[in-house]
Amino acid sequence: MNDDLKALIRTIPDFPRPGIQFRDITTLLLDPAGLAATVERMVAATQGPVDLVAGIEARGFLFAAALAVPLKAGVLLIRKDGKLPGATIAEDYALEYGQDRIAMHEDALVPGQRVLLVDDLIATGGTARAAIRLLRKAGADVSQAQFVIDLPDLGGADALRGDGVRVDALFDFAGH
């Protein structure tokens, strides 16, 4: 269905380590028609009104801002801990080897606001699940998440669905 956009993604083998097929979205971002179609299709997949579009650092910021304009929503930034000025709330999550932490401003939303979570890619879902926990801890209504790319073999989209979130991706790639 979105093969035209999928064709704009460059695959870089063995990056960042052997066996990984890195899906490079920068080639899509460089294509004006492809970028516009990506945003239009993601907007069309959005269900109901949203108050805020939350983007996960860093490529998620690009898509969150682009979607927020036609959705008439604000943009909420979810960043690595220590990158935001002012008072924040944070959430820890597991990495393959260790832990990481994401944060948002504690006053970034009003409890009950409808938030759409956006990022460029969903793999294992660790960061996205932590973002949803963080948003919900702040009182957000998070019922949908959108991604350009899904790597379904890694299970992240299914994990989000298990958390009660509708997940949409424009296309997927098999493998890692």
N, C-alpha and C positions, 0 to 999 in steps of 0.2 A: 504494500500500500504506500509506503514511503521510501521505495527503492531509489527514487531520485535523490533523496537526502542522504540515504545510507551510502550511496556511491561517492558522496563528497567527503566521507571520513577516510582518513589515511590510517593504515595499519602499519605500525612499526614493530617488527619482530624483535624478541629478546630485550625489551625495554620495560621496566628498569633492570630486569634480571633475566637470565636464560629461561625460556619456556613461556614467558608472558607475551601476549599479543596486545600491545598498547594501542588503544583506539584514540587517535589524535583528532580532536574536534576542531583544532585551529584551522584546518583546511575548509571546514564548513563555515566557520566564522569569516573567512576571507571571501566567501562567495555571497555577494549582496542578495541575489535572488534566492539562494539556498537559505540564508539567514532569515530573510523575510518570510519564506514559506514555513520555516521551522517555528517561528513565533506565531504566525497565523494558525498553524495546526495545533500548537499547544494551547492557544487561547480557545480554539474551537472545542478542545477536549475538556476544558474547565467546566465543572458542574456548579451551577448556582453562583450567586454573587460571592466574592471574596473581599475581605477588608484589607488584607495584607498578603503580599507574596514574599515568603521567606526564602532567601538564597543562601546556599552553603558556600563558604569560601573555597575557591575564588571564582571558578568558572560559573558556579551557580548564581553569582552576583549579576553576571551579564544577562542571563536568561530571566532572572527575577525582575530586573529593571525593565527589560523589553516587554515582558508580559504585563507588568503592573500598569503601564500606560493605557493600553486598550481595555484592560479590566477595571480601570479607574480605581486602582488600589494603591496603597503605599508599599514601600519596600522595607523589609526587615532583614538586617544582616546577621548571619550566624557565622561567627569567626572562631579561629583558634583562640584559646584562652590567653589573656594578656594583651590582645591587640586592640581592644575597644577602650576608649577613655570613659571615665565615669563609672558608676556603680553597675555591676553585672551580676547575672546568675549564670551558673555553669553546670555542665553535665559531663561526667566521665564516660568513656567507652573503650572497649577492648580493641586492640590492634592485633595483627598476627603475632607480633613479638612485643608485648607491652601494653601500655595504656596511653590514651590521649584525652584531651578535654576541649570542649567547645563552649562558647559563651555568647550571650546576647545582653543588650542593655536591659536592666530590670524594669525600666519604664517604657519598653518598646511597644507594648501592646496593652490594651484594656481587656480584662478578663471577658470572655465570651466572643471576642472577635474571631471571625472566620479566616483561617490562614491556609494558604496553598503553599506547600513546600516544593521547591524547585532545585534541581541540580542537573549537571550535564550527563551524569552517568550513575547508574545503580549497579553495584557489584555485590559485595557481601551484605550491604545494608547497615553496617556498623555506624557510620556517621549519620546516615539518614534517620535511623532509629533513635540515636542519641538526640538528634535535632527535634524529633517529634516528642520525646520525653521532656526535653527542655521547654518547648513551646507549650505543652500541656501543663507542665509545672507552673508556668506563668499564667495559666488560665485560658489559653487559646483553644478554639475548636478546630482541630486539625483532622480532616476526614479525607483529604486527597493530596497526592504527591505526583509530580510529573518530572520525567526525565527525557532527555533526548535519546539516550542509549540505555538498554537493559542488557546485562550479561546474566541471563536466566540460570545458567549452570552454577552460578555462585550463590543463588538463593535469596538475594536481598529483597527483591520485589515480593516474593512469597512471604518473607518475614514481616514486611510492612503490612501486607494484607492480613496476616495473623494478628497484627496490632490494631486492626480495624480501620485501615487506611486504604482508600481506593488508589491504585497505582496505574499510571499510564506512562508508556514510553512510545516514542515514534517508531522505533525499530529495535531489534536485538541482534546480538552477535553470539554465536555458540562459542563455548570454551572460555578461556581466561583472558 
